[in-house]
Amino acid sequence: MNLPATGRRVLISGASRGLGRAVARAFAANGDRVAVHYGSRASDARLTLESLSGTGHILVGGDLSDPAGAAQVADEAAETLGGIDVLVNNAAVNEPHPPATTSYEEWAAAWQRHMSVNLLATALLSHRAAHSMIERASPGRIVNIGSRGAFRGEPDHPAYGATKAAVHALGQSLAVSLAPYGIGVASVAPGFFATERVAHRLSGEAGEAIRAQSPFGRVAEPEEIAEAVLWLASPGAQWSSGAVLDLNGASYLH
């Protein structure tokens, strides 16, 4: 049994702005109904919701770093939408914590935050969404947002790089274990892409250096990443389950 081409029920974590907003818009334009999750940016999430084409979209707020909060987000989305056909694990933190200049207390706190949001929340939402699909005997898709940093390293953001590598590995484990239920799981590994959060890093010489990482001489737009996510969740992409798709404009090859 395959996923329907449109009209699916889609939960996107961390969809208040940036890549999450672009992914939400891509699914909505595809005719799907979207649950826009937010942690603390309720006003931004509402702007995302208001920008979506079609009808039947909802807002779901909740703290994904808490297991009870993650369960509440998934359950509310499933109850309101009538189920979950697609989960996009996009929520993440990425705070600098260079090891040589970060105190032990700050270092420990940074690792705990990154583990809780980037990895644990991904695992918890995936478990909840998968069980929703299995209980309804309905095929589905889970798409994880990983990172190029999982491969090339993140010297000033080591917990980010490590947790994104773990997200890739988690996705591959889930791809094998959930395939008998018709659930495909894949990840994308974007390089640098332009969002409000990183706009300051793209100015001046530092920005030029970032753009020069790719032979195209630019960084990606969020919509380019969103198109890949939409395809990985599509009916024809089941055979991509287990894949980690590089989306970095040839800025890092491995």
C-alpha positions in Angstrom: 0.0 0.0 0.0 1.3 3.4 -1.0 0.8 6.9 0.5 -1.8 9.0 -1.3 -0.3 11.6 -3.6 -2.0 14.5 -1.7 -4.3 15.1 1.3 -1.9 13.6 3.8 -1.6 14.6 7.4 1.8 16.1 8.1 3.5 17.1 11.4 6.5 19.4 11.1 8.5 20.1 14.2 10.1 23.5 14.6 8.0 25.0 11.8 7.6 28.6 13.1 10.2 30.0 10.7 13.2 29.3 8.5 13.4 25.8 7.0 10.4 24.6 8.9 8.3 27.3 7.4 9.5 26.5 3.9 8.8 22.8 4.4 5.3 23.6 5.7 4.6 25.7 2.7 5.8 23.0 0.3 3.5 20.4 1.8 0.5 22.7 1.9 1.1 23.7 -1.7 1.1 19.9 -2.4 -2.4 19.6 -1.1 -1.5 18.2 2.3 -2.8 19.3 5.7 0.0 20.5 8.0 0.5 20.6 11.8 2.8 23.5 12.4 4.8 22.9 15.6 6.4 25.6 17.7 8.3 25.6 20.9 8.3 29.3 22.1 7.7 31.3 18.9 3.9 31.3 18.8 3.6 34.5 16.8 6.1 33.3 14.2 4.2 30.0 14.0 0.9 31.8 13.4 2.5 33.7 10.5 3.6 30.4 9.1 0.1 29.0 9.5 -1.5 32.1 7.8 0.9 31.8 4.9 -0.1 28.2 4.0 -2.2 27.5 1.0 -5.3 25.3 1.4 -7.2 24.6 4.5 -7.2 22.3 7.6 -3.8 23.3 8.9 -3.3 23.6 12.6 -0.8 25.0 15.2 0.6 22.7 17.9 2.8 24.1 20.7 5.0 22.1 23.0 8.4 21.5 24.5 10.0 18.7 22.6 13.0 18.5 25.1 10.5 16.9 27.6 9.3 13.4 26.8 5.8 14.3 28.0 5.8 17.4 25.8 6.9 15.5 22.8 4.1 12.9 23.3 1.6 15.7 23.7 2.7 17.3 20.4 2.4 14.1 18.4 -0.9 13.1 20.0 -2.5 16.5 19.6 -1.5 16.6 15.9 -2.8 13.0 15.3 -6.0 13.7 17.1 -6.8 17.0 15.4 -5.7 15.9 11.9 -7.1 12.4 12.2 -3.7 10.7 12.1 -0.1 11.3 11.0 1.0 10.2 7.5 4.2 12.2 7.4 6.5 13.4 10.2 9.3 15.9 9.4 11.8 16.1 12.3 13.1 19.6 11.8 13.3 21.1 15.3 16.9 21.7 16.4 19.2 23.9 18.5 22.6 25.0 17.3 24.4 27.1 19.8 28.2 27.8 19.7 30.3 26.1 22.4 33.9 25.8 21.2 35.7 23.4 23.6 38.8 25.4 24.2 37.0 28.5 25.4 33.8 27.1 26.9 33.6 26.4 30.7 32.8 22.9 31.9 29.3 24.0 33.1 28.5 25.7 29.8 29.8 22.7 27.9 27.7 20.2 29.9 24.6 22.4 29.5 25.2 22.8 25.7 25.4 19.0 25.3 22.3 18.4 27.3 20.3 20.9 25.2 21.5 19.6 21.9 20.9 16.0 22.9 17.4 16.7 24.2 16.1 18.6 21.2 18.2 17.4 18.2 18.3 13.7 19.0 15.9 12.7 21.8 13.0 14.7 20.5 13.5 13.2 17.0 13.5 9.7 18.5 10.4 10.4 20.6 8.3 12.0 17.9 9.4 9.2 15.5 8.2 6.5 17.9 4.9 8.3 18.5 4.2 8.9 14.8 5.2 5.4 13.8 2.8 3.9 16.3 0.1 6.1 15.0 0.8 4.7 11.5 1.1 1.1 12.7 -2.1 1.2 14.7 -4.1 2.5 11.7 -2.3 -0.1 9.4 -1.4 2.9 7.3 1.9 3.4 5.5 3.8 6.6 6.2 7.0 8.6 5.9 9.5 10.0 8.4 12.0 12.6 7.1 14.8 13.8 9.4 16.7 17.1 9.0 20.3 16.2 9.5 23.4 18.2 8.5 26.5 18.3 6.5 28.2 19.0 9.8 27.6 15.3 10.7 30.3 14.5 8.1 32.7 17.4 8.0 32.7 18.3 11.7 31.6 21.4 13.6 34.6 22.7 15.6 32.6 25.5 17.3 29.4 23.5 17.5 30.5 20.0 18.2 27.3 18.8 20.0 25.4 19.9 16.9 27.6 17.9 14.6 27.5 14.9 16.8 23.7 14.9 17.4 23.1 15.3 13.6 25.3 12.3 12.9 23.2 10.4 15.5 20.0 11.6 13.7 21.4 10.1 10.5 22.1 6.8 12.2 18.7 6.8 14.0 17.0 7.3 10.7 18.8 4.3 9.1 17.9 2.1 12.1 14.3 3.1 11.9 14.2 2.5 8.1 15.1 -1.1 8.7 12.8 -1.7 11.6 9.7 0.1 10.2 9.9 -1.1 6.6 7.7 -4.2 7.3 4.9 -1.7 8.3 5.2 0.3 5.1 6.9 3.2 6.8 9.9 4.8 5.0 12.5 6.8 6.8 15.1 9.0 5.3 17.3 12.0 6.2 18.6 15.1 4.4 22.0 16.5 5.2 21.9 20.2 4.2 24.9 22.5 4.0 24.6 26.1 4.7 21.3 27.7 3.8 19.9 31.2 4.2 17.5 31.8 7.1 16.7 34.7 9.4 18.7 33.0 12.1 22.0 33.0 10.2 21.5 36.2 8.1 24.2 38.0 10.1 26.8 35.3 9.2 26.3 35.9 5.5 27.5 39.5 5.5 31.0 40.8 4.8 34.1 38.7 4.3 32.7 35.9 6.5 29.7 35.6 4.2 31.8 35.5 1.1 33.9 32.7 2.6 30.7 30.7 3.4 29.4 31.2 -0.2 32.8 30.2 -1.6 32.5 26.8 0.0 30.3 25.8 -2.9 31.5 25.9 -6.5 28.1 27.5 -7.3 29.3 30.5 -5.2 26.2 30.7 -3.1 24.3 29.1 -0.2 21.0 27.2 -0.6 17.6 28.7 -0.1 15.3 27.0 2.4 12.8 26.2 -0.5 15.5 24.0 -2.1 15.8 21.9 1.0 12.1 21.8 1.3 11.6 20.4 -2.2 13.9 17.5 -1.3 12.0 16.8 1.9 8.7 16.8 -0.1 10.1 14.3 -2.5 11.5 11.9 0.2 8.0 11.9 1.7 6.3 11.3 -1.7 4.6 8.1 -2.8 7.3 7.3 -5.3 10.2 7.7 -2.8 9.8 4.5 -0.8 13.0 3.0 -2.2 15.0 5.9 -0.8 14.2 4.7 2.7 17.5 4.5 4.7 19.1 7.2 2.6 21.0 10.2 3.8 20.7 12.8 1.0 23.5 15.4 0.7 22.1 18.8 -0.1 25.2 21.0 0.0 25.9 22.3 -3.5 29.1 20.2 -3.8 30.6 22.1 -0.8 31.5 18.9 0.9 32.0 15.5 -0.8 32.6 12.2 1.1 
